[in-house]
Amino acid sequence: MFNAFERVLLSLWIGSMWAIGYLAVPVLFATLDDRILAGMLAGKMFAILNFAGLLCGLLLLLGLFYQQGRAALSDWRSWLLLLMLLLICVNAFILQPHMGELKQLGLNGASLQQFRWLHGISSSLFLLNSLAGLLLIIRGLHK
């Protein structure tokens, strides 16, 4: 029963990452004429996704330690989950707030260039997390 819960939780988390990041957000930017509105909506979706990812990742990591005890420390899956949580934290608590500050100041000149640079890093971290999550789904959470 616990393994089934883990599989469902992992699938919902990673599935929502793929659905939002690679379906919903591109559709927003392709459909809406107002790029500022599209960006605001995308930002809200990513903020919710970050919170859900922290919750799901933490529950999954705790579940691995509950089931495997200290042996979870030698399992690459535990370390990958921890890395995914770290990447979410970097995005949610460092990059996104800084990007929000730049938006408040107005995106022109140097601030626009810095925003694009931070957005590129944020997108790369999201891609890494998406692929890591896919690997966990393919390989499973347990040996």
N, CA, C and O atoms as CSV, one atom per row, in Angstrom:
chain,resi,resn,atom,element,x,y,z
A,1,MET,N,N,0.823,-1.201,0.000
A,1,MET,CA,C,0.000,0.000,0.000
A,1,MET,C,C,0.862,1.258,0.000
A,1,MET,O,O,0.582,2.212,-0.726
A,2,PHE,N,N,1.922,1.252,0.826
A,2,PHE,CA,C,2.799,2.417,0.911
A,2,PHE,C,C,3.511,2.656,-0.421
A,2,PHE,O,O,3.653,3.801,-0.851
A,3,ASN,N,N,3.961,1.583,-1.075
A,3,ASN,CA,C,4.633,1.713,-2.368
A,3,ASN,C,C,3.699,2.285,-3.427
A,3,ASN,O,O,4.121,3.085,-4.263
A,4,ALA,N,N,2.435,1.880,-3.396
A,4,ALA,CA,C,1.455,2.405,-4.343
A,4,ALA,C,C,1.257,3.904,-4.116
A,4,ALA,O,O,1.179,4.675,-5.073
A,5,PHE,N,N,1.176,4.311,-2.857
A,5,PHE,CA,C,1.042,5.735,-2.535
A,5,PHE,C,C,2.248,6.509,-3.063
A,5,PHE,O,O,2.089,7.590,-3.630
A,6,GLU,N,N,3.449,5.965,-2.881
A,6,GLU,CA,C,4.660,6.628,-3.375
A,6,GLU,C,C,4.639,6.770,-4.894
A,6,GLU,O,O,4.989,7.824,-5.424
A,7,ARG,N,N,4.230,5.716,-5.593
A,7,ARG,CA,C,4.189,5.772,-7.062
A,7,ARG,C,C,3.191,6.824,-7.537
A,7,ARG,O,O,3.471,7.580,-8.467
A,8,VAL,N,N,2.030,6.868,-6.896
A,8,VAL,CA,C,1.015,7.854,-7.277
A,8,VAL,C,C,1.526,9.267,-6.989
A,8,VAL,O,O,1.408,10.154,-7.834
A,9,LEU,N,N,2.089,9.477,-5.805
A,9,LEU,CA,C,2.598,10.798,-5.441
A,9,LEU,C,C,3.696,11.254,-6.395
A,9,LEU,O,O,3.683,12.396,-6.856
A,10,LEU,N,N,4.638,10.378,-6.692
A,10,LEU,CA,C,5.719,10.707,-7.622
A,10,LEU,C,C,5.163,11.018,-9.006
A,10,LEU,O,O,5.588,11.980,-9.647
A,11,SER,N,N,4.220,10.213,-9.465
A,11,SER,CA,C,3.638,10.426,-10.799
A,11,SER,C,C,2.878,11.742,-10.877
A,11,SER,O,O,2.982,12.460,-11.872
A,12,LEU,N,N,2.113,12.065,-9.838
A,12,LEU,CA,C,1.382,13.338,-9.830
A,12,LEU,C,C,2.340,14.524,-9.821
A,12,LEU,O,O,2.137,15.499,-10.546
A,13,TRP,N,N,3.381,14.438,-8.999
A,13,TRP,CA,C,4.353,15.526,-8.907
A,13,TRP,C,C,5.064,15.736,-10.235
A,13,TRP,O,O,5.077,16.844,-10.770
A,14,ILE,N,N,5.651,14.679,-10.762
A,14,ILE,CA,C,6.440,14.818,-11.983
A,14,ILE,C,C,5.524,15.084,-13.183
A,14,ILE,O,O,5.873,15.859,-14.073
A,15,GLY,N,N,4.358,14.443,-13.203
A,15,GLY,CA,C,3.406,14.708,-14.271
A,15,GLY,C,C,2.968,16.164,-14.306
A,15,GLY,O,O,2.820,16.746,-15.380
A,16,SER,N,N,2.761,16.752,-13.131
A,16,SER,CA,C,2.363,18.167,-13.096
A,16,SER,C,C,3.522,19.062,-13.541
A,16,SER,O,O,3.297,20.111,-14.144
A,17,MET,N,N,4.752,18.657,-13.250
A,17,MET,CA,C,5.896,19.429,-13.744
A,17,MET,C,C,5.895,19.467,-15.266
A,17,MET,O,O,6.058,20.526,-15.872
A,18,TRP,N,N,5.710,18.309,-15.872
A,18,TRP,CA,C,5.711,18.230,-17.330
A,18,TRP,C,C,4.489,18.947,-17.913
A,18,TRP,O,O,4.608,19.648,-18.919
A,19,ALA,N,N,3.328,18.781,-17.297
A,19,ALA,CA,C,2.115,19.403,-17.816
A,19,ALA,C,C,2.180,20.925,-17.747
A,19,ALA,O,O,1.796,21.613,-18.693
A,20,ILE,N,N,2.663,21.439,-16.637
A,20,ILE,CA,C,2.734,22.896,-16.496
A,20,ILE,C,C,3.903,23.463,-17.299
A,20,ILE,O,O,3.736,24.399,-18.080
A,21,GLY,N,N,5.085,22.886,-17.097
A,21,GLY,CA,C,6.277,23.461,-17.717
A,21,GLY,C,C,6.364,23.326,-19.222
A,21,GLY,O,O,6.924,24.191,-19.896
A,22,TYR,N,N,5.811,22.242,-19.754
A,22,TYR,CA,C,5.998,21.982,-21.180
A,22,TYR,C,C,4.708,21.992,-21.983
A,22,TYR,O,O,4.733,21.847,-23.205
A,23,LEU,N,N,3.562,22.165,-21.290
A,23,LEU,CA,C,2.284,22.286,-21.992
A,23,LEU,C,C,1.588,23.605,-21.671
A,23,LEU,O,O,1.385,24.437,-22.555
A,24,ALA,N,N,1.222,23.793,-20.399
A,24,ALA,CA,C,0.410,24.954,-20.024
A,24,ALA,C,C,1.134,26.285,-20.258
A,24,ALA,O,O,0.566,27.202,-20.850
A,25,VAL,N,N,2.365,26.392,-19.803
A,25,VAL,CA,C,3.077,27.669,-19.937
A,25,VAL,C,C,3.349,28.023,-21.405
A,25,VAL,O,O,3.115,29.167,-21.796
A,26,PRO,N,N,3.830,27.098,-22.224
A,26,PRO,CA,C,3.980,27.459,-23.647
A,26,PRO,C,C,2.658,27.859,-24.315
A,26,PRO,O,O,2.629,28.750,-25.163
A,27,VAL,N,N,1.564,27.188,-23.921
A,27,VAL,CA,C,0.256,27.554,-24.481
A,27,VAL,C,C,-0.129,28.965,-24.042
A,27,VAL,O,O,-0.672,29.733,-24.836
A,28,LEU,N,N,0.149,29.311,-22.781
A,28,LEU,CA,C,-0.134,30.675,-22.315
A,28,LEU,C,C,0.561,31.711,-23.194
A,28,LEU,O,O,-0.064,32.666,-23.656
A,29,PHE,N,N,1.853,31.514,-23.418
A,29,PHE,CA,C,2.615,32.499,-24.187
A,29,PHE,C,C,2.228,32.496,-25.665
A,29,PHE,O,O,2.336,33.521,-26.338
A,30,ALA,N,N,1.780,31.356,-26.167
A,30,ALA,CA,C,1.362,31.286,-27.569
A,30,ALA,C,C,-0.037,31.865,-27.774
A,30,ALA,O,O,-0.361,32.333,-28.866
A,31,THR,N,N,-0.867,31.836,-26.731
A,31,THR,CA,C,-2.261,32.231,-26.863
A,31,THR,C,C,-2.508,33.679,-26.467
A,31,THR,O,O,-3.219,34.403,-27.164
A,32,LEU,N,N,-1.927,34.100,-25.358
A,32,LEU,CA,C,-2.197,35.449,-24.849
A,32,LEU,C,C,-1.335,36.482,-25.571
A,32,LEU,O,O,-0.138,36.273,-25.773
A,33,ASP,N,N,-1.952,37.592,-25.957
A,33,ASP,CA,C,-1.205,38.678,-26.583
A,33,ASP,C,C,-0.386,39.444,-25.546
A,33,ASP,O,O,0.656,40.017,-25.865
A,34,ASP,N,N,-0.861,39.448,-24.318
A,34,ASP,CA,C,-0.195,40.176,-23.239
A,34,ASP,C,C,0.857,39.267,-22.584
A,34,ASP,O,O,0.516,38.403,-21.776
A,35,ARG,N,N,2.138,39.466,-22.936
A,35,ARG,CA,C,3.218,38.629,-22.410
A,35,ARG,C,C,3.414,38.852,-20.916
A,35,ARG,O,O,3.866,37.949,-20.213
A,36,ILE,N,N,3.083,40.035,-20.424
A,36,ILE,CA,C,3.205,40.309,-18.993
A,36,ILE,C,C,2.186,39.464,-18.225
A,36,ILE,O,O,2.509,38.874,-17.194
A,37,LEU,N,N,0.960,39.411,-18.733
A,37,LEU,CA,C,-0.070,38.578,-18.101
A,37,LEU,C,C,0.316,37.103,-18.176
A,37,LEU,O,O,0.179,36.375,-17.192
A,38,ALA,N,N,0.794,36.662,-19.325
A,38,ALA,CA,C,1.223,35.266,-19.483
A,38,ALA,C,C,2.350,34.941,-18.493
A,38,ALA,O,O,2.349,33.878,-17.872
A,39,GLY,N,N,3.294,35.852,-18.355
A,39,GLY,CA,C,4.392,35.649,-17.413
A,39,GLY,C,C,3.913,35.604,-15.969
A,39,GLY,O,O,4.394,34.803,-15.168
A,40,MET,N,N,2.956,36.478,-15.646
A,40,MET,CA,C,2.412,36.495,-14.284
A,40,MET,C,C,1.694,35.179,-13.977
A,40,MET,O,O,1.878,34.603,-12.905
A,41,LEU,N,N,0.884,34.712,-14.911
A,41,LEU,CA,C,0.163,33.452,-14.719
A,41,LEU,C,C,1.143,32.274,-14.634
A,41,LEU,O,O,0.981,31.386,-13.798
A,42,ALA,N,N,2.139,32.274,-15.489
A,42,ALA,CA,C,3.148,31.210,-15.459
A,42,ALA,C,C,3.877,31.231,-14.117
A,42,ALA,O,O,4.112,30.182,-13.518
A,43,GLY,N,N,4.229,32.410,-13.655
A,43,GLY,CA,C,4.910,32.538,-12.361
A,43,GLY,C,C,4.075,31.986,-11.219
A,43,GLY,O,O,4.604,31.329,-10.321
A,44,LYS,N,N,2.770,32.248,-11.247
A,44,LYS,CA,C,1.882,31.714,-10.203
A,44,LYS,C,C,1.821,30.190,-10.264
A,44,LYS,O,O,1.837,29.519,-9.232
A,45,MET,N,N,1.752,29.651,-11.480
A,45,MET,CA,C,1.714,28.193,-11.616
A,45,MET,C,C,3.017,27.572,-11.122
A,45,MET,O,O,2.996,26.538,-10.453
A,46,PHE,N,N,4.142,28.189,-11.444
A,46,PHE,CA,C,5.423,27.652,-10.991
A,46,PHE,C,C,5.575,27.777,-9.473
A,46,PHE,O,O,6.185,26.915,-8.841
A,47,ALA,N,N,5.026,28.843,-8.885
A,47,ALA,CA,C,5.083,28.991,-7.423
A,47,ALA,C,C,4.298,27.866,-6.748
A,47,ALA,O,O,4.760,27.284,-5.766
A,48,ILE,N,N,3.117,27.562,-7.275
A,48,ILE,CA,C,2.311,26.463,-6.725
A,48,ILE,C,C,3.037,25.139,-6.934
A,48,ILE,O,O,3.072,24.293,-6.041
A,49,LEU,N,N,3.611,24.968,-8.112
A,49,LEU,CA,C,4.345,23.741,-8.423
A,49,LEU,C,C,5.555,23.582,-7.509
A,49,LEU,O,O,5.857,22.468,-7.081
A,50,ASN,N,N,6.255,24.675,-7.201
A,50,ASN,CA,C,7.393,24.606,-6.275
A,50,ASN,C,C,6.947,24.142,-4.894
A,50,ASN,O,O,7.590,23.290,-4.280
A,51,PHE,N,N,5.854,24.700,-4.415
A,51,PHE,CA,C,5.339,24.293,-3.105
A,51,PHE,C,C,4.953,22.818,-3.116
A,51,PHE,O,O,5.301,22.072,-2.200
A,52,ALA,N,N,4.227,22.399,-4.160
A,52,ALA,CA,C,3.819,20.994,-4.275
A,52,ALA,C,C,5.048,20.089,-4.384
A,52,ALA,O,O,5.075,19.001,-3.809
A,53,GLY,N,N,6.060,20.538,-5.120
A,53,GLY,CA,C,7.279,19.749,-5.268
A,53,GLY,C,C,8.018,19.585,-3.955
A,53,GLY,O,O,8.529,18.507,-3.654
A,54,LEU,N,N,8.074,20.654,-3.174
A,54,LEU,CA,C,8.723,20.548,-1.863
A,54,LEU,C,C,7.971,19.569,-0.968
A,54,LEU,O,O,8.582,18.754,-0.277
A,55,LEU,N,N,6.660,19.654,-0.983
A,55,LEU,CA,C,5.843,18.754,-0.162
A,55,LEU,C,C,5.982,17.302,-0.631
A,55,LEU,O,O,6.242,16.411,0.178
A,56,CYS,N,N,5.812,17.067,-1.921
A,56,CYS,CA,C,5.900,15.700,-2.462
A,56,CYS,C,C,7.301,15.125,-2.277
A,56,CYS,O,O,7.460,13.988,-1.832
A,57,GLY,N,N,8.313,15.916,-2.621
A,57,GLY,CA,C,9.687,15.438,-2.496
A,57,GLY,C,C,10.046,15.096,-1.064
A,57,GLY,O,O,10.699,14.086,-0.803
A,58,LEU,N,N,9.619,15.937,-0.137
A,58,LEU,CA,C,9.899,15.679,1.272
A,58,LEU,C,C,9.179,14.416,1.751
A,58,LEU,O,O,9.762,13.600,2.464
A,59,LEU,N,N,7.913,14.255,1.360
A,59,LEU,CA,C,7.167,13.048,1.744
A,59,LEU,C,C,7.813,11.788,1.162
A,59,LEU,O,O,7.911,10.764,1.840
A,60,LEU,N,N,8.247,11.868,-0.080
A,60,LEU,CA,C,8.889,10.716,-0.710
A,60,LEU,C,C,10.220,10.383,-0.052
A,60,LEU,O,O,10.538,9.214,0.167
A,61,LEU,N,N,10.991,11.412,0.262
A,61,LEU,CA,C,12.282,11.202,0.917
A,61,LEU,C,C,12.088,10.610,2.319
A,61,LEU,O,O,12.797,9.684,2.712
A,62,LEU,N,N,11.135,11.144,3.057
A,62,LEU,CA,C,10.834,10.595,4.375
A,62,LEU,C,C,10.354,9.147,4.270
A,62,LEU,O,O,10.695,8.313,5.109
A,63,GLY,N,N,9.566,8.856,3.243
A,63,GLY,CA,C,9.097,7.494,3.027
A,63,GLY,C,C,10.239,6.526,2.766
A,63,GLY,O,O,10.226,5.396,3.253
A,64,LEU,N,N,11.227,6.972,1.995
A,64,LEU,CA,C,12.387,6.111,1.745
A,64,LEU,C,C,13.145,5.829,3.038
A,64,LEU,O,O,13.560,4.697,3.286
A,65,PHE,N,N,13.323,6.852,3.851
A,65,PHE,CA,C,14.037,6.649,5.115
A,65,PHE,C,C,13.213,5.816,6.096
A,65,PHE,O,O,13.767,5.048,6.883
A,66,TYR,N,N,11.899,5.969,6.047
A,66,TYR,CA,C,11.037,5.165,6.911
A,66,TYR,C,C,11.143,3.685,6.538
A,66,TYR,O,O,11.218,2.819,7.410
A,67,GLN,N,N,11.148,3.410,5.245
A,67,GLN,CA,C,11.180,2.016,4.783
A,67,GLN,C,C,12.576,1.403,4.837
A,67,GLN,O,O,12.721,0.225,5.166
A,68,GLN,N,N,13.606,2.192,4.518
A,68,GLN,CA,C,14.952,1.634,4.385
A,68,GLN,C,C,15.873,1.969,5.553
A,68,GLN,O,O,16.941,1.374,5.698
A,69,GLY,N,N,15.464,2.914,6.377
A,69,GLY,CA,C,16.338,3.335,7.471
A,69,GLY,C,C,17.608,3.974,6.918
A,69,GLY,O,O,17.575,4.675,5.907
A,70,ARG,N,N,18.719,3.724,7.590
A,70,ARG,CA,C,19.999,4.315,7.184
A,70,ARG,C,C,20.470,3.811,5.816
A,70,ARG,O,O,21.305,4.447,5.173
A,71,ALA,N,N,19.939,2.680,5.377
A,71,ALA,CA,C,20.308,2.151,4.058
A,71,ALA,C,C,19.909,3.118,2.936
A,71,ALA,O,O,20.475,3.072,1.844
A,72,ALA,N,N,18.946,3.981,3.205
A,72,ALA,CA,C,18.530,4.966,2.206
A,72,ALA,C,C,19.676,5.917,1.849
A,72,ALA,O,O,19.699,6.488,0.759
A,73,LEU,N,N,20.627,6.082,2.777
A,73,LEU,CA,C,21.766,6.960,2.511
A,73,LEU,C,C,22.665,6.424,1.402
A,73,LEU,O,O,23.387,7.190,0.762
A,74,SER,N,N,22.625,5.120,1.172
A,74,SER,CA,C,23.469,4.542,0.121
A,74,SER,C,C,22.694,4.334,-1.182
A,74,SER,O,O,23.226,3.756,-2.130
A,75,ASP,N,N,21.466,4.792,-1.236
A,75,ASP,CA,C,20.630,4.627,-2.427
A,75,ASP,C,C,20.657,5.910,-3.250
A,75,ASP,O,O,20.353,6.983,-2.729
A,76,TRP,N,N,21.014,5.813,-4.517
A,76,TRP,CA,C,21.107,6.986,-5.386
A,76,TRP,C,C,19.768,7.712,-5.501
A,76,TRP,O,O,19.732,8.917,-5.750
A,77,ARG,N,N,18.668,6.979,-5.321
A,77,ARG,CA,C,17.351,7.598,-5.433
A,77,ARG,C,C,17.133,8.637,-4.328
A,77,ARG,O,O,16.544,9.691,-4.567
A,78,SER,N,N,17.601,8.340,-3.146
A,78,SER,CA,C,17.479,9.295,-2.037
A,78,SER,C,C,18.269,10.560,-2.344
A,78,SER,O,O,17.797,11.673,-2.109
A,79,TRP,N,N,19.467,10.377,-2.867
A,79,TRP,CA,C,20.306,11.530,-3.191
A,79,TRP,C,C,19.725,12.334,-4.344
A,79,TRP,O,O,19.835,13.560,-4.369
A,80,LEU,N,N,19.105,11.644,-5.299
A,80,LEU,CA,C,18.476,12.355,-6.410
A,80,LEU,C,C,17.271,13.166,-5.920
A,80,LEU,O,O,17.079,14.308,-6.337
A,81,LEU,N,N,16.466,12.578,-5.040
A,81,LEU,CA,C,15.348,13.324,-4.458
A,81,LEU,C,C,15.839,14.543,-3.687
A,81,LEU,O,O,15.249,15.621,-3.771
A,82,LEU,N,N,16.915,14.367,-2.941
A,82,LEU,CA,C,17.480,15.481,-2.186
A,82,LEU,C,C,17.972,16.583,-3.130
A,82,LEU,O,O,17.760,17.768,-2.872
A,83,LEU,N,N,18.622,16.190,-4.208
A,83,LEU,CA,C,19.077,17.157,-5.210
A,83,LEU,C,C,17.885,17.889,-5.826
A,83,LEU,O,O,17.933,19.103,-6.027
A,84,MET,N,N,16.824,17.154,-6.122
A,84,MET,CA,C,15.633,17.785,-6.687
A,84,MET,C,C,15.042,18.811,-5.727
A,84,MET,O,O,14.626,19.892,-6.144
A,85,LEU,N,N,15.007,18.470,-4.445
A,85,LEU,CA,C,14.515,19.426,-3.445
A,85,LEU,C,C,15.413,20.660,-3.379
A,85,LEU,O,O,14.922,21.781,-3.248
A,86,LEU,N,N,16.700,20.457,-3.467
A,86,LEU,CA,C,17.643,21.574,-3.452
A,86,LEU,C,C,17.422,22.490,-4.660
A,86,LEU,O,O,17.421,23.713,-4.524
A,87,LEU,N,N,17.237,21.898,-5.829
A,87,LEU,CA,C,17.004,22.698,-7.030
A,87,LEU,C,C,15.708,23.489,-6.928
A,87,LEU,O,O,15.645,24.636,-7.371
A,88,ILE,N,N,14.679,22.888,-6.351
A,88,ILE,CA,C,13.425,23.618,-6.138
A,88,ILE,C,C,13.664,24.796,-5.197
A,88,ILE,O,O,13.166,25.895,-5.440
A,89,CYS,N,N,14.419,24.574,-4.131
A,89,CYS,CA,C,14.703,25.649,-3.175
A,89,CYS,C,C,15.468,26.791,-3.831
A,89,CYS,O,O,15.157,27.958,-3.593
A,90,VAL,N,N,16.450,26.474,-4.641
A,90,VAL,CA,C,17.209,27.513,-5.351
A,90,VAL,C,C,16.271,28.318,-6.234
A,90,VAL,O,O,16.323,29.548,-6.250
A,91,ASN,N,N,15.412,27.621,-6.969
A,91,ASN,CA,C,14.471,28.312,-7.845
A,91,ASN,C,C,13.465,29.141,-7.057
A,91,ASN,O,O,13.235,30.310,-7.368
A,92,ALA,N,N,12.869,28.534,-6.041
A,92,ALA,CA,C,11.772,29.186,-5.317
A,92,ALA,C,C,12.231,30.307,-4.395
A,92,ALA,O,O,11.546,31.321,-4.261
A,93,PHE,N,N,13.387,30.130,-3.759
A,93,PHE,CA,C,13.782,31.080,-2.712
A,93,PHE,C,C,14.936,32.005,-3.094
A,93,PHE,O,O,15.245,32.946,-2.363
A,94,ILE,N,N,15.573,31.743,-4.236
A,94,ILE,CA,C,16.674,32.608,-4.666
A,94,ILE,C,C,16.364,33.235,-6.029
A,94,ILE,O,O,16.290,34.458,-6.153
A,95,LEU,N,N,16.184,32.396,-7.041
A,95,LEU,CA,C,16.025,32.917,-8.400
A,95,LEU,C,C,14.692,33.629,-8.612
A,95,LEU,O,O,14.668,34.758,-9.102
A,96,GLN,N,N,13.584,32.984,-8.249
A,96,GLN,CA,C,12.271,33.588,-8.490
A,96,GLN,C,C,12.094,34.934,-7.766
A,96,GLN,O,O,11.617,35.889,-8.379
A,97,PRO,N,N,12.464,35.034,-6.482
A,97,PRO,CA,C,12.325,36.347,-5.833
A,97,PRO,C,C,13.191,37.431,-6.497
A,97,PRO,O,O,12.768,38.579,-6.634
A,98,HIS,N,N,14.399,37.050,-6.904
A,98,HIS,CA,C,15.268,38.032,-7.567
A,98,HIS,C,C,14.676,38.447,-8.911
A,98,HIS,O,O,14.741,39.618,-9.283
A,99,MET,N,N,14.107,37.505,-9.632
A,99,MET,CA,C,13.467,37.830,-10.905
A,99,MET,C,C,12.255,38.732,-10.668
A,99,MET,O,O,11.998,39.645,-11.453
A,100,GLY,N,N,11.513,38.480,-9.590
A,100,GLY,CA,C,10.375,39.334,-9.249
A,100,GLY,C,C,10.797,40.768,-8.947
A,100,GLY,O,O,10.126,41.721,-9.342
A,101,GLU,N,N,11.921,40.908,-8.239
A,101,GLU,CA,C,12.446,42.251,-7.945
A,101,GLU,C,C,12.820,42.978,-9.229
A,101,GLU,O,O,12.548,44.169,-9.377
A,102,LEU,N,N,13.440,42.263,-10.149
A,102,LEU,CA,C,13.822,42.877,-11.422
A,102,LEU,C,C,12.579,43.313,-12.204
A,102,LEU,O,O,12.590,44.369,-12.837
A,103,LYS,N,N,11.515,42.517,-12.167
A,103,LYS,CA,C,10.274,42.890,-12.843
A,103,LYS,C,C,9.696,44.164,-12.240
A,103,LYS,O,O,9.202,45.031,-12.960
A,104,GLN,N,N,9.761,44.273,-10.901
A,104,GLN,CA,C,9.244,45.456,-10.220
A,104,GLN,C,C,9.997,46.718,-10.651
A,104,GLN,O,O,9.406,47.789,-10.785
A,105,LEU,N,N,11.294,46.578,-10.864
A,105,LEU,CA,C,12.113,47.721,-11.274
A,105,LEU,C,C,11.887,48.109,-12.726
A,105,LEU,O,O,12.216,49.221,-13.139
A,106,GLY,N,N,11.331,47.199,-13.488
A,106,GLY,CA,C,11.131,47.433,-14.921
A,106,GLY,C,C,12.223,46.728,-15.709
A,106,GLY,O,O,13.411,46.855,-15.413
A,107,LEU,N,N,11.799,45.997,-16.700
A,107,LEU,CA,C,12.753,45.200,-17.464
A,107,LEU,C,C,13.231,45.980,-18.689
A,107,LEU,O,O,12.599,45.985,-19.746
A,108,ASN,N,N,14.359,46.630,-18.502
A,108,ASN,CA,C,14.988,47.322,-19.628
A,108,ASN,C,C,16.495,47.381,-19.392
A,108,ASN,O,O,16.953,47.408,-18.250
A,109,GLY,N,N,17.238,47.399,-20.452
A,109,GLY,CA,C,18.691,47.504,-20.353
A,109,GLY,C,C,19.317,46.380,-19.555
A,109,GLY,O,O,19.123,45.199,-19.844
A,110,ALA,N,N,20.080,46.778,-18.534
A,110,ALA,CA,C,20.827,45.811,-17.724
A,110,ALA,C,C,19.901,44.893,-16.933
A,110,ALA,O,O,20.201,43.712,-16.758
A,111,SER,N,N,18.768,45.432,-16.449
A,111,SER,CA,C,17.855,44.589,-15.671
A,111,SER,C,C,17.207,43.524,-16.557
A,111,SER,O,O,16.964,42.406,-16.102
A,112,LEU,N,N,16.928,43.860,-17.812
A,112,LEU,CA,C,16.366,42.884,-18.737
A,112,LEU,C,C,17.383,41.778,-19.023
A,112,LEU,O,O,17.027,40.601,-19.072
A,113,GLN,N,N,18.627,42.152,-19.209
A,113,GLN,CA,C,19.674,41.162,-19.465
A,113,GLN,C,C,19.871,40.246,-18.252
A,113,GLN,O,O,20.036,39.035,-18.404
A,114,GLN,N,N,19.854,40.826,-17.055
A,114,GLN,CA,C,19.992,40.026,-15.844
A,114,GLN,C,C,18.777,39.104,-15.664
A,114,GLN,O,O,18.926,37.952,-15.259
A,115,PHE,N,N,17.589,39.610,-15.962
A,115,PHE,CA,C,16.383,38.792,-15.869
A,115,PHE,C,C,16.484,37.603,-16.822
A,115,PHE,O,O,16.184,36.473,-16.435
A,116,ARG,N,N,16.896,37.844,-18.044
A,116,ARG,CA,C,17.029,36.752,-19.018
A,116,ARG,C,C,18.042,35.718,-18.557
A,116,ARG,O,O,17.830,34.518,-18.728
A,117,TRP,N,N,19.133,36.174,-17.979
A,117,TRP,CA,C,20.168,35.267,-17.470
A,117,TRP,C,C,19.607,34.403,-16.340
A,117,TRP,O,O,19.796,33.186,-16.333
A,118,LEU,N,N,18.914,35.037,-15.380
A,118,LEU,CA,C,18.313,34.295,-14.271
A,118,LEU,C,C,17.212,33.352,-14.769
A,118,LEU,O,O,17.072,32.234,-14.273
A,119,HIS,N,N,16.443,33.809,-15.739
A,119,HIS,CA,C,15.382,32.972,-16.316
A,119,HIS,C,C,15.992,31.737,-16.988
A,119,HIS,O,O,15.446,30.638,-16.889
A,120,GLY,N,N,17.106,31.921,-17.661
A,120,GLY,CA,C,17.790,30.790,-18.290
A,120,GLY,C,C,18.275,29.780,-17.274
A,120,GLY,O,O,18.150,28.574,-17.484
A,121,ILE,N,N,18.830,30.266,-16.171
A,121,ILE,CA,C,19.275,29.367,-15.101
A,121,ILE,C,C,18.074,28.641,-14.502
A,121,ILE,O,O,18.112,27.429,-14.291
A,122,SER,N,N,17.016,29.388,-14.231
A,122,SER,CA,C,15.805,28.807,-13.658
A,122,SER,C,C,15.231,27.735,-14.580
A,122,SER,O,O,14.844,26.662,-14.117
A,123,SER,N,N,15.173,28.014,-15.862
A,123,SER,CA,C,14.653,27.049,-16.836
A,123,SER,C,C,15.530,25.803,-16.894
A,123,SER,O,O,15.022,24.688,-17.013
A,124,SER,N,N,16.839,25.989,-16.811
A,124,SER,CA,C,17.763,24.846,-16.823
A,124,SER,C,C,17.574,23.967,-15.589
A,124,SER,O,O,17.588,22.740,-15.689
A,125,LEU,N,N,17.399,24.594,-14.430
A,125,LEU,CA,C,17.160,23.828,-13.204
A,125,LEU,C,C,15.841,23.067,-13.293
A,125,LEU,O,O,15.741,21.927,-12.840
A,126,PHE,N,N,14.833,23.706,-13.880
A,126,PHE,CA,C,13.537,23.044,-14.052
A,126,PHE,C,C,13.677,21.847,-14.988
A,126,PHE,O,O,13.105,20.787,-14.734
A,127,LEU,N,N,14.434,22.014,-16.064
A,127,LEU,CA,C,14.664,20.909,-16.995
A,127,LEU,C,C,15.374,19.747,-16.300
A,127,LEU,O,O,14.995,18.588,-16.471
A,128,LEU,N,N,16.405,20.064,-15.517
A,128,LEU,CA,C,17.108,19.021,-14.773
A,128,LEU,C,C,16.159,18.273,-13.838
A,128,LEU,O,O,16.195,17.045,-13.758
A,129,ASN,N,N,15.317,19.015,-13.138
A,129,ASN,CA,C,14.360,18.379,-12.227
A,129,ASN,C,C,13.347,17.528,-12.988
A,129,ASN,O,O,12.984,16.442,-12.537
A,130,SER,N,N,12.899,18.009,-14.120
A,130,SER,CA,C,11.945,17.249,-14.931
A,130,SER,C,C,12.546,15.919,-15.369
A,130,SER,O,O,11.893,14.877,-15.298
A,131,LEU,N,N,13.792,15.965,-15.821
A,131,LEU,CA,C,14.464,14.743,-16.279
A,131,LEU,C,C,14.784,13.812,-15.114
A,131,LEU,O,O,14.671,12.593,-15.238
A,132,ALA,N,N,15.185,14.390,-13.983
A,132,ALA,CA,C,15.454,13.570,-12.791
A,132,ALA,C,C,14.183,12.869,-12.340
A,132,ALA,O,O,14.210,11.689,-11.989
A,133,GLY,N,N,13.074,13.592,-12.350
A,133,GLY,CA,C,11.796,12.997,-11.977
A,133,GLY,C,C,11.384,11.887,-12.930
A,133,GLY,O,O,10.865,10.854,-12.507
A,134,LEU,N,N,11.616,12.105,-14.213
A,134,LEU,CA,C,11.310,11.071,-15.196
A,134,LEU,C,C,12.154,9.822,-14.945
A,134,LEU,O,O,11.663,8.700,-15.065
A,135,LEU,N,N,13.419,10.021,-14.597
A,135,LEU,CA,C,14.291,8.894,-14.267
A,135,LEU,C,C,13.751,8.118,-13.065
A,135,LEU,O,O,13.763,6.887,-13.059
A,136,LEU,N,N,13.279,8.837,-12.056
A,136,LEU,CA,C,12.707,8.166,-10.883
A,136,LEU,C,C,11.445,7.380,-11.239
A,136,LEU,O,O,11.211,6.297,-10.703
A,137,ILE,N,N,10.645,7.923,-12.134
A,137,ILE,CA,C,9.445,7.197,-12.549
A,137,ILE,C,C,9.833,5.938,-13.325
A,137,ILE,O,O,9.260,4.870,-13.110
A,138,ILE,N,N,10.794,6.065,-14.214
A,138,ILE,CA,C,11.212,4.913,-15.034
A,138,ILE,C,C,11.866,3.835,-14.180
A,138,ILE,O,O,11.550,2.653,-14.318
A,139,ARG,N,N,12.774,4.239,-13.300
A,139,ARG,CA,C,13.535,3.268,-12.504
A,139,ARG,C,C,12.839,2.869,-11.207
A,139,ARG,O,O,13.167,1.839,-10.619
A,140,GLY,N,N,11.890,3.669,-10.760
A,140,GLY,CA,C,11.196,3.380,-9.505
A,140,GLY,C,C,11.959,3.933,-8.315
A,140,GLY,O,O,13.135,4.285,-8.415
A,141,LEU,N,N,11.271,4.001,-7.196
A,141,LEU,CA,C,11.872,4.557,-5.980
A,141,LEU,C,C,12.646,3.529,-5.172
A,141,LEU,O,O,13.375,3.885,-4.246
A,142,HIS,N,N,12.492,2.267,-5.514
A,142,HIS,CA,C,13.132,1.218,-4.717
A,142,HIS,C,C,13.987,0.333,-5.602
A,142,HIS,O,O,13.763,0.213,-6.807
A,143,LYS,N,N,14.978,-0.287,-4.964
A,143,LYS,CA,C,15.894,-1.184,-5.688
A,143,LYS,C,C,15.170,-2.389,-6.229
A,143,LYS,O,O,15.785,-3.246,-6.863
